[in-house]
Amino acid sequence: MKPRVPQIMEQLKKQRPEHIAALDLKALPFSKRIINDKKVTDHHAIIPTGMPPRKFGTNEQLVYEAIVTQFIAAFYPACIKNITSVDGIANEVPFQAKGTQVMEPGWNALFPTKKKAAGDQQILPAFAKGETALHAPFLREGKTSPPKHFTENSLLGAMEAAGKFVEDDKLREALKERGIGTPATRAAIIETLLRRNYIRREKKQLRCTDMGRCLVALIKDPLLKSPELTGEWEKKLKQIEHGDLKADTFMAEITDYIRSMISKNNNSQLDNSRWGSCPLCGKEVIKGKKAYGCSDWKSGCPFVLEPEFRGKKLSPHQIQRLLQQHILPHPVRLENELRILILSTQGLPMDLTPPSAKRQNSEEKKNTPQK
């Protein structure tokens, strides 16, 4: 691979003379960050051949330009920023101010800076430790925005960087190199979810369907719905790779886990001695005068479950089902329509269209590409 890179750069000079002129092609800074055989799994990164493209459409040309830019940028020097952080106290309340100034753009020079990003630079004046000054305090009113829905690109990125959603440091490290799926299978996983009507396309966004929400509610084991399970398995696969764990032991653990999960599901009886666990913090739920709430409300847990939903009064038995199993096994009638009632992971009751094998089969046929 190394001998080919300077040759490709020479061929790309005709297309990007000003970008490649900044590089010494006889002494390119090869490092493990750029070329590392140990990290190659399915295939190496997509790189340009050096041959000029012919008869590309608009979208194909954009993809090609992005690959060429990324390839050249890999050999550019680092972007050096001057980051200033100031800790201060105003009226005995601590605060922090940060300033960022790009000193040497490095590889960043190859990527056009958006206006908003350019405005993010904030240069702070020089400060001396212990200095004081008068200032006019002010309040700025703002609103937080909910997390954006995934697009196919952002979901692929989240699957690749699934470790960001894991708190355990060792599991996060195990997911750092692998993520969920492989580059070759992640798109297929998303297509399977679409085909089975667990998610749907809505313009550029991917939205969860009622069928998908129902599936999530039916899965009792929280580990099965978390990237932590993938991280745990990846960690053990790495131990097998290094000879620290036997493959038979790993398979036996998976077998025991599946048996335990099936056993819990078959014995999922209600515990009549309690209402259930708070979906937000895990503490016990207690019954109040007008509603059910978290027993840790004094510490600030905001969970409250009203005994009435969309005009339907829920029985104590149904409340227990929602709190302990997060889904009612039988549809309820809401405004003359049968609906499945679930309790979301955010502690909100939701009504869904009852799942139907016939409807799912028809959706799967509709979403399956014709050969």
LINGI-V168507 format. One line per field, one symbol per residue. phi: phi as a letter, one per 30 degrees, with the letter a starting at -180 (. if undefined). psi: psi as a letter, one per 40 degrees, with the letter a starting at -180 (. if undefined). burial: I if it has 16 or more other C-alpha atoms within 10 Angstrom, else O. Layout:
phi=???
psi=???
burial=???
//
This chain:
phi=.eddddddddddeddbddddddccddbdddbddcbbedcdcdadddbddjdddbhdddddddddddddddddddcddddcccccbbcbbbhicdbbcbbbbddbdhddddcdddeddddddbccddbcdidbadbcdbccdabdcdedddcdddddddddcdddccddddddddddccicibedcddddddddddcidbbdbhddccdcdddddddddddddddcbddddddddddddddecicbdddddddddddddddddddddcdddcddbdlcddcbiddcbccdcacbddcdddjdcdbcddbbhicdddeddddeddcciaddbdccbhibdbccbcdddicdbcbdedbddddddddddcdddd
psi=dddddddddddedddgdddddeiheefighidddhhddehcdiiihiiedhhihfiidddddddddddddddddeiiihhihhhhhhihhfehiihhiihhhdhdbdedehhhiddddeehhhiihiiheiiiiihiihhhihiiiiiiiidddddddddfeddehdhddddddedddahaideeddddddddddefdiihgbeihihidddddddddhdhddeeieddddddddddddddeeehiddddddddddddddddddddfgiiheeidaihedeeiihihadeiiihefddeehehhhiehhfehhhidddddddddeeihdiiihhffhhihhihieefhhihihhihddddddddddehhh.
burial=OOOOIIOOIOIIOOIOOOIIOOIOOOOOOOOOOOOOOOOOOOOOOOOIOIOOOOOOOOOOOOOOOOIIIIIIIOIIOOOOOOOIOOOOOOOOOOOOOOOOOIOOOOIIOOOOOOOOOOOOOOOOOOOOOOOOOOOOOOOOOOOOOOOOOIIIOOIIOIIIIIIOOIOOOOIIIIIIOIIIOOIOOIIOOIIIOIIIIIIIOOOOOIIIIIIIIIOIIIIIOOOOOOIIOIIIIIIIIOOIOOOOOOOOOIOOOOOOOOOOOOOOOOOOOOOOOOIIIIIOOOOIIIOOOOOIIIIIOOOOOOIIIOIOOOOOOOOOOIIIIIIIIIIIOOIIOOOOOOIIIIIIOOIOIIIIOOOOOOOIOOIIOOIOOOO
//
